Amino acid sequence: MVTVFLVILAGGIVRMTQSGMGCPDWPKCFGRWVPPTNETQLPSNYKELYAFKYVDLSFNAYHTWIEYINRLLGAILGLLLFIQFLWSIKFRKSKPPLLWLCLALLLVTGLQGWLGSKVVEANLEVIKVTTHMIVALLIAALSVTVIFVCDPPVTLYKNKRLKIISAVTIFASLIQVALGTQVREQVDHISASLNFQHRDTWISRLGNVFDVHRTFSTIVASLCIYLYIKYKNIPGMKGGGRLILFTVLANIFLGIVMSYFNMPAIAQPLHLLFSSILITTLYYQWLKTG
């Protein structure tokens, strides 16, 4: 799980630093398995080679290595999941669902790598970026399911109403993430058009999707607080309830910071990370409601 969240955080940092096209090709980076550290390591005509990606491509080692580290973490995650799948084979008779979950997790992670290549090919097209994020959350959910199958709770809390409300909260949170991804895309376009200056005007230039995202956050927060109140009285679910409350309050705080303090860069990947932890925790609590 730690590696999954590291990959999500790394993706957020890529977006924060505008490094998404730091490597204009995939899986190599500027045609190399080890990225260049300076422009002299590139072909003299590299701008022409990758002109289909940019109007004006200028090599930036900082952006290139941030994107490369993001890919490297993804590759490490894939390797760990492959080892996990091999380990799960010995449970094919005693715990068949574990084997299939580990296989599904490995295949979805492979799909995520393929989507990453399509995001690069599409020059960060918004629908592909959003899909890439949703699949990352699916990987986190599958990882939690593997944990749940390996170490199931002694008793499950069976409450149909609470399970439905938990499912609604997860769905609402996914909508909120999708809206947030679209806001992030708008910010990228605005900041690029202003040469990453005048941060104090970025928020005012955002479209209606930002207002919807901000308003919808009150619905998600209300649902999460309701679940915290319910979970705190249920043995075995108190810890998850506290984590839900912490992450939703942290996201509210980070949202306020970004809205009123000119979108400080560090707040953006943290906002994404806490959103991912929140949804994953909500899902795990949903599993435990039987």
Secondary structure as GFF3:
##gff-version 3
##sequence-region A 1 290
A	DSSP	alpha_helix	2	16	.	.	.	ID=ss1
A	DSSP	three_ten_helix	39	41	.	.	.	ID=ss2
A	DSSP	alpha_helix	46	49	.	.	.	ID=ss3
A	DSSP	alpha_helix	61	88	.	.	.	ID=ss4
A	DSSP	three_ten_helix	89	91	.	.	.	ID=ss5
A	DSSP	alpha_helix	96	121	.	.	.	ID=ss6
A	DSSP	alpha_helix	126	150	.	.	.	ID=ss7
A	DSSP	alpha_helix	160	193	.	.	.	ID=ss8
A	DSSP	three_ten_helix	199	201	.	.	.	ID=ss9
A	DSSP	three_ten_helix	203	205	.	.	.	ID=ss10
A	DSSP	alpha_helix	208	231	.	.	.	ID=ss11
A	DSSP	alpha_helix	238	260	.	.	.	ID=ss12
A	DSSP	alpha_helix	267	288	.	.	.	ID=ss13
###
